[in-house]
């Protein structure tokens, strides 16, 4: 038997042994956590709609939505760092939630506010007093203090 044939047989045996070992482990030992994370500005039936949007108006309420599968039951934390076009953190949202058996649907939101008195100027120019908000933003999403996503979006007025 050549060395190449021996290595091929050994690797097949090792692969079979590994698969057999995984079969014997409890579900929690190898179940993966999966995330579907997106941004929107629409609500439907009391929760953010699944319409994915990446451009927002200065007056929009911006939702970051996290659908997490495989988190497990128990206490969990959603944290979102909202970074403005200069990279400065404008907001930090924290939300504690109970894990569900199958999937969790949680969200956080950001509402931009101009300076006091800007509302009068906005009647003539929607961007009045909101100039510092216009540009590319990032929503950095953490679950249980682990970064799971950075959602990029634009604010235009």
BARO-559138 format. One line per field, with one value per residue: residue in one letter; x, y, z of N, C-alpha, C in turn. Coordinates in Angstrom, 3 decimals, always signed. Last residue first. Example, Ala and Ser with C-alpha at 12.3 -4.5 7.8 and 13.67 -1.06 7.14 Angstrom:
2
aa	(S, A)
n.c1	(+12.850, +13.190)
n.c2	(-2.250, -5.690)
n.c3	(+7.080, +7.800)
ca.c1	(+13.670, +12.300)
ca.c2	(-1.060, -4.500)
ca.c3	(+7.140, +7.800)
c.c1	(+12.900, +13.200)
c.c2	(+0.030, -3.300)
c.c3	(+7.870, +7.800)
END
This chain:
157
aa	(X, X, X, X, X, X, X, X, X, X, X, X, X, X, X, X, X, X, X, X, X, X, X, X, X, X, X, X, X, X, X, X, X, X, X, X, X, X, X, X, X, X, X, X, X, X, X, X, X, X, X, X, X, X, X, X, X, X, X, X, X, X, X, X, X, X, X, X, X, X, X, X, X, X, X, X, X, X, X, X, X, X, X, X, X, X, X, X, X, X, X, X, X, X, X, X, X, X, X, X, X, X, X, X, X, X, X, X, X, X, X, X, X, X, X, X, X, X, X, X, X, X, X, X, X, X, X, X, X, X, X, X, X, X, X, X, X, X, X, X, X, X, X, X, X, X, X, X, X, X, X, X, X, X, X, X, X)
n.c1	(-31.488, -30.275, -28.214, -27.473, -25.757, -24.629, -24.258, -22.311, -22.691, -21.905, -19.841, -21.030, -22.692, -25.110, -24.709, -24.428, -23.957, -23.659, -24.573, -23.273, -23.812, -23.116, -25.300, -26.413, -26.132, -25.405, -27.775, -30.034, -30.722, -32.563, -33.553, -35.964, -36.791, -39.178, -39.514, -37.128, -37.341, -38.932, -37.296, -35.233, -35.688, -33.016, -31.569, -33.101, -32.876, -33.561, -33.932, -33.466, -34.077, -34.001, -35.500, -35.976, -37.008, -35.631, -36.603, -36.986, -37.124, -35.823, -34.474, -35.511, -33.454, -32.454, -30.887, -29.452, -27.891, -26.314, -25.518, -23.264, -19.883, -18.338, -17.949, -19.109, -21.740, -22.258, -23.252, -24.745, -24.605, -26.744, -27.311, -29.234, -28.726, -30.573, -31.472, -33.132, -32.623, -30.889, -30.136, -31.219, -31.625, -32.755, -33.136, -33.130, -33.193, -33.113, -34.984, -35.366, -37.721, -37.037, -36.138, -34.106, -34.565, -32.331, -31.431, -31.838, -34.187, -36.345, -39.181, -40.438, -41.352, -41.344, -44.650, -47.383, -48.090, -45.244, -43.254, -40.218, -37.590, -34.808, -32.096, -31.185, -30.052, -30.223, -28.022, -27.615, -25.603, -25.532, -24.916, -23.245, -24.287, -27.030, -27.461, -24.711, -22.919, -23.049, -22.446, -19.744, -18.740, -19.294, -17.628, -15.127, -15.104, -15.096, -12.596, -10.879, -11.345, -10.368, -7.688, -6.870, -7.109, -5.166, -2.843, -2.683, -2.275, +0.225, +1.904, +0.584, +0.858)
n.c2	(+64.499, +61.265, +58.897, +55.510, +52.718, +49.502, +47.558, +45.068, +42.373, +41.330, +41.440, +40.590, +41.232, +39.990, +41.285, +44.382, +46.342, +49.551, +51.353, +54.205, +56.542, +59.127, +62.048, +64.431, +65.536, +68.159, +69.367, +70.136, +72.783, +71.980, +70.165, +71.226, +74.486, +75.462, +74.091, +74.272, +76.583, +75.499, +73.566, +74.602, +75.027, +73.024, +70.921, +67.746, +64.333, +61.035, +58.033, +54.608, +51.447, +47.843, +44.570, +41.016, +37.965, +34.713, +31.266, +28.974, +29.743, +32.971, +34.923, +38.091, +41.057, +44.429, +46.788, +49.928, +52.161, +55.100, +57.654, +58.575, +58.249, +59.348, +59.271, +61.232, +60.267, +58.320, +55.229, +53.634, +50.488, +48.423, +45.325, +42.999, +40.248, +37.685, +34.990, +32.078, +29.753, +30.382, +31.223, +30.226, +33.168, +36.447, +39.273, +42.609, +45.784, +49.110, +51.824, +55.220, +57.475, +60.355, +62.887, +62.614, +59.488, +56.886, +53.905, +51.227, +48.716, +46.022, +45.178, +43.982, +46.441, +46.364, +46.026, +46.552, +46.022, +47.555, +50.394, +51.378, +51.607, +49.322, +46.999, +43.717, +40.441, +37.332, +34.891, +31.861, +29.698, +26.146, +23.354, +21.720, +21.430, +21.205, +18.436, +16.342, +14.066, +12.042, +13.305, +13.839, +11.210, +10.751, +12.677, +11.602, +9.122, +10.013, +11.292, +9.126, +7.627, +9.396, +9.547, +6.910, +6.760, +8.674, +7.542, +5.195, +6.272, +7.485, +5.284, +2.173, -1.173)
n.c3	(+4.371, +5.209, +6.465, +5.759, +7.344, +8.299, +11.072, +12.175, +14.536, +16.957, +19.728, +22.847, +24.977, +24.204, +21.102, +19.456, +16.596, +15.550, +12.948, +11.390, +8.656, +6.447, +6.534, +8.822, +11.299, +11.034, +10.069, +11.319, +11.007, +8.201, +6.450, +5.483, +5.422, +6.405, +8.723, +10.025, +11.519, +13.565, +14.719, +16.151, +18.820, +19.860, +17.267, +16.342, +16.857, +15.726, +17.268, +17.048, +18.696, +18.620, +19.044, +18.561, +18.580, +18.848, +18.562, +20.419, +23.134, +23.972, +26.610, +27.593, +27.572, +27.870, +25.967, +25.281, +23.115, +22.899, +20.513, +19.226, +18.974, +15.962, +13.293, +11.859, +11.429, +14.544, +15.793, +18.324, +19.571, +21.256, +22.773, +24.428, +26.535, +28.300, +30.427, +28.933, +26.203, +23.097, +20.609, +18.246, +16.358, +16.274, +14.644, +15.266, +13.802, +14.387, +13.153, +13.327, +12.526, +10.467, +9.928, +8.090, +6.386, +5.258, +3.731, +3.965, +4.881, +4.549, +6.113, +8.230, +10.723, +14.283, +15.728, +15.592, +12.892, +11.758, +10.970, +9.331, +8.940, +9.444, +9.139, +10.444, +10.867, +11.947, +13.254, +15.090, +16.872, +16.593, +18.616, +20.027, +22.577, +22.516, +21.887, +23.021, +20.849, +18.955, +16.587, +16.935, +16.642, +13.946, +12.789, +13.610, +12.277, +9.623, +9.591, +10.080, +7.781, +5.858, +6.650, +6.162, +3.389, +2.655, +3.715, +2.150, -0.401, -0.004, +0.500, -0.861, +0.000)
ca.c1	(-32.632, -30.373, -29.251, -27.322, -26.924, -24.309, -25.206, -22.288, -22.942, -22.446, -20.221, -20.272, -21.371, -24.345, -25.574, -23.830, -24.883, -22.847, -25.201, -23.118, -23.857, -23.053, -24.127, -26.453, -26.634, -24.413, -26.639, -29.759, -30.354, -32.167, -32.246, -36.001, -35.662, -38.701, -40.709, -37.368, -36.507, -39.445, -38.534, -34.968, -36.045, -34.237, -31.502, -32.311, -33.530, -32.693, -34.703, -32.813, -34.343, -33.683, -35.075, -35.788, -37.198, -35.969, -35.992, -36.687, -36.657, -36.917, -34.288, -35.508, -34.592, -32.395, -32.183, -29.335, -29.158, -26.059, -26.446, -24.353, -21.076, -18.637, -17.493, -17.732, -20.792, -22.600, -22.108, -25.113, -23.854, -26.477, -26.700, -28.991, -28.696, -29.678, -31.253, -32.378, -33.451, -31.221, -29.565, -30.218, -32.008, -31.682, -33.833, -32.316, -33.960, -32.238, -34.979, -34.573, -37.282, -37.394, -37.291, -33.770, -34.763, -33.369, -31.431, -30.518, -33.934, -34.966, -38.730, -39.248, -41.623, -40.755, -43.228, -46.677, -48.644, -46.400, -43.830, -41.656, -38.239, -36.062, -32.617, -31.469, -30.053, -30.673, -28.635, -27.691, -26.493, -24.983, -25.896, -22.813, -22.841, -26.455, -27.749, -26.041, -22.971, -23.244, -23.772, -20.695, -18.569, -19.918, -19.072, -15.529, -15.048, -16.215, -13.818, -10.931, -11.650, -11.771, -8.502, -6.830, -7.918, -6.555, -3.306, -2.805, -3.468, -0.929, +1.675, +1.395, +0.000)
ca.c2	(+65.362, +62.349, +59.839, +56.929, +53.399, +50.808, +47.925, +46.520, +43.018, +40.400, +42.146, +40.079, +41.871, +39.489, +40.396, +43.405, +45.506, +48.398, +50.806, +52.786, +56.140, +57.680, +61.283, +63.992, +64.168, +67.242, +69.163, +68.696, +72.328, +73.066, +69.851, +70.053, +73.646, +75.963, +74.282, +73.058, +76.609, +76.609, +73.155, +74.218, +76.096, +73.729, +71.832, +68.945, +65.580, +62.215, +59.177, +55.910, +52.506, +49.108, +45.732, +42.199, +39.088, +35.985, +32.491, +28.859, +28.411, +32.071, +34.078, +36.665, +40.259, +43.066, +46.161, +48.619, +51.546, +53.712, +56.981, +59.511, +57.555, +59.577, +58.107, +61.493, +60.326, +59.330, +56.078, +54.417, +51.743, +49.048, +46.642, +43.640, +41.700, +38.123, +36.427, +32.804, +30.417, +29.618, +31.885, +29.432, +31.773, +35.549, +37.998, +41.403, +44.597, +47.986, +50.600, +54.173, +56.653, +58.941, +62.768, +63.122, +60.918, +57.418, +55.367, +51.715, +50.060, +46.437, +45.902, +43.331, +45.640, +46.837, +45.702, +46.792, +45.220, +46.767, +49.514, +51.097, +52.753, +49.732, +48.309, +44.688, +41.797, +38.091, +36.207, +32.576, +30.834, +27.467, +24.183, +22.126, +21.429, +22.487, +19.506, +16.937, +15.252, +11.680, +12.727, +14.944, +11.916, +9.903, +12.772, +12.945, +9.149, +9.216, +12.045, +10.237, +7.052, +8.977, +10.761, +7.453, +5.877, +8.849, +8.834, +5.096, +5.468, +8.299, +6.256, +3.389, +0.000)
ca.c3	(+4.679, +4.239, +6.857, +5.452, +6.774, +7.728, +10.033, +11.993, +13.255, +15.974, +18.503, +21.710, +24.883, +25.360, +21.877, +20.361, +17.367, +15.938, +14.147, +11.704, +10.055, +6.667, +6.123, +7.427, +11.226, +11.619, +9.181, +11.311, +12.353, +9.095, +7.029, +6.365, +5.001, +5.111, +7.900, +9.244, +10.323, +12.746, +14.060, +14.762, +17.898, +20.243, +18.404, +16.092, +17.275, +15.711, +16.762, +17.163, +17.729, +19.274, +18.275, +19.404, +17.671, +19.469, +18.025, +18.993, +22.768, +23.610, +25.438, +27.909, +27.131, +28.399, +26.188, +25.938, +23.500, +23.287, +21.429, +19.535, +19.471, +17.373, +14.053, +12.302, +10.306, +13.541, +15.466, +17.146, +19.568, +19.964, +22.918, +23.136, +26.393, +27.238, +30.257, +29.947, +27.204, +24.293, +21.783, +18.936, +16.562, +16.719, +14.785, +15.410, +14.175, +14.063, +13.946, +12.682, +13.652, +10.657, +10.828, +9.426, +6.481, +6.133, +3.633, +4.367, +4.356, +4.813, +4.926, +7.683, +9.522, +13.027, +15.678, +16.844, +13.986, +11.343, +11.979, +9.311, +9.579, +8.826, +9.529, +9.385, +11.408, +10.791, +13.354, +13.829, +16.961, +16.286, +17.918, +18.691, +22.420, +22.903, +20.927, +23.174, +21.701, +20.351, +16.738, +16.947, +17.911, +14.951, +12.613, +14.017, +13.749, +10.117, +9.312, +11.033, +9.089, +5.816, +6.743, +7.518, +4.231, +2.244, +4.217, +3.602, -0.143, -0.389, +1.560, -0.924, +0.000)
c.c1	(-33.064, -31.582, -29.170, -28.509, -26.612, -25.578, -24.894, -23.175, -22.656, -22.680, -20.672, -20.764, -20.470, -22.883, -24.695, -24.935, -24.105, -23.662, -24.429, -23.900, -23.550, -22.921, -24.256, -25.154, -26.567, -24.848, -25.640, -28.518, -29.973, -31.912, -31.776, -34.666, -35.588, -37.578, -40.304, -38.642, -36.754, -38.658, -39.107, -36.247, -35.853, -34.479, -32.850, -32.293, -32.588, -33.496, -33.803, -33.730, -33.599, -33.937, -34.739, -35.299, -37.128, -36.074, -36.471, -35.977, -36.229, -36.331, -35.478, -35.380, -34.394, -33.642, -31.962, -30.729, -28.867, -27.384, -25.905, -25.306, -22.100, -19.901, -17.737, -17.138, -19.342, -21.550, -22.467, -23.991, -24.163, -25.761, -26.391, -28.400, -28.409, -29.737, -30.246, -32.227, -32.561, -32.033, -29.776, -29.575, -30.874, -32.249, -32.739, -33.253, -33.023, -32.940, -33.878, -34.497, -36.618, -36.966, -37.686, -34.912, -34.423, -33.409, -32.623, -30.384, -32.542, -34.664, -37.363, -38.825, -40.320, -41.028, -42.658, -45.215, -47.820, -46.841, -45.044, -42.058, -39.750, -36.567, -33.917, -32.014, -30.251, -30.870, -29.072, -28.441, -26.445, -26.055, -25.328, -23.855, -22.407, -24.954, -27.040, -26.205, -24.403, -23.370, -24.078, -22.126, -19.572, -19.870, -19.816, -17.041, -15.520, -16.259, -15.037, -12.198, -11.780, -12.192, -9.982, -7.714, -7.981, -7.474, -4.763, -3.349, -3.715, -2.228, +0.436, +1.023, +0.899)
c.c2	(+66.134, +63.207, +61.011, +57.709, +54.873, +51.401, +49.339, +46.821, +44.515, +41.037, +41.130, +40.804, +41.311, +39.946, +39.805, +42.568, +44.463, +47.598, +49.524, +52.466, +54.648, +57.362, +59.808, +63.260, +63.587, +65.781, +68.146, +68.359, +70.860, +72.530, +70.921, +69.728, +72.447, +75.111, +74.739, +73.149, +75.410, +76.690, +74.253, +73.878, +75.738, +74.884, +72.502, +69.830, +66.742, +63.458, +60.397, +56.947, +53.776, +50.198, +46.895, +43.360, +40.334, +37.049, +33.702, +30.103, +28.327, +30.747, +33.170, +35.862, +38.798, +42.318, +44.735, +48.085, +50.191, +53.170, +55.606, +58.944, +58.591, +58.821, +58.234, +60.312, +60.631, +59.393, +57.024, +55.422, +52.449, +50.364, +47.157, +45.004, +42.087, +39.643, +36.704, +34.271, +31.109, +30.439, +31.065, +30.109, +31.067, +34.156, +36.980, +40.220, +43.400, +46.763, +49.670, +52.976, +55.437, +58.428, +61.321, +62.953, +61.350, +58.934, +55.906, +53.234, +50.493, +47.751, +46.494, +43.933, +45.050, +45.870, +46.176, +46.400, +45.341, +45.913, +48.822, +50.154, +52.557, +50.990, +48.579, +45.975, +42.774, +39.506, +36.694, +33.884, +31.558, +28.529, +25.590, +22.957, +21.887, +22.552, +20.805, +18.112, +15.732, +12.885, +12.417, +14.451, +13.066, +10.576, +11.937, +13.119, +10.502, +9.250, +11.310, +11.057, +8.157, +8.422, +10.424, +8.680, +6.425, +8.000, +9.062, +6.401, +5.363, +7.558, +7.101, +4.320, +1.228)
c.c3	(+3.450, +4.604, +5.882, +5.996, +6.554, +7.130, +9.575, +10.805, +13.326, +14.613, +17.461, +20.453, +23.793, +25.289, +22.967, +20.985, +18.166, +16.946, +14.465, +12.967, +10.160, +8.157, +6.444, +7.083, +9.815, +11.564, +9.722, +10.495, +12.437, +10.510, +8.020, +7.034, +5.950, +4.535, +6.494, +8.411, +9.417, +11.439, +13.168, +14.006, +16.441, +19.274, +18.673, +17.331, +17.014, +16.072, +16.858, +16.547, +18.084, +18.240, +19.197, +18.535, +18.554, +18.387, +18.816, +18.469, +21.300, +23.137, +25.220, +26.621, +27.537, +27.955, +26.670, +26.216, +24.120, +23.797, +21.751, +20.569, +19.883, +17.776, +15.550, +13.065, +10.699, +12.426, +14.322, +16.895, +18.251, +20.198, +21.515, +23.440, +24.946, +27.160, +29.145, +29.592, +28.220, +25.272, +23.051, +20.132, +17.291, +16.966, +15.063, +15.573, +14.200, +14.643, +13.463, +13.624, +13.008, +12.023, +11.105, +10.428, +7.913, +6.066, +4.411, +4.217, +4.825, +4.099, +5.238, +6.349, +9.000, +11.876, +14.345, +16.875, +15.269, +12.513, +11.375, +10.434, +9.667, +9.517, +8.793, +9.990, +10.258, +11.325, +11.983, +14.003, +15.634, +16.474, +17.752, +17.941, +21.042, +22.646, +21.266, +22.215, +21.873, +21.285, +18.205, +17.147, +18.014, +16.320, +13.652, +13.900, +14.266, +11.650, +9.842, +10.842, +10.130, +7.173, +6.666, +7.646, +5.653, +3.116, +3.867, +4.186, +1.362, -0.101, +1.252, +0.221, +0.000)
END
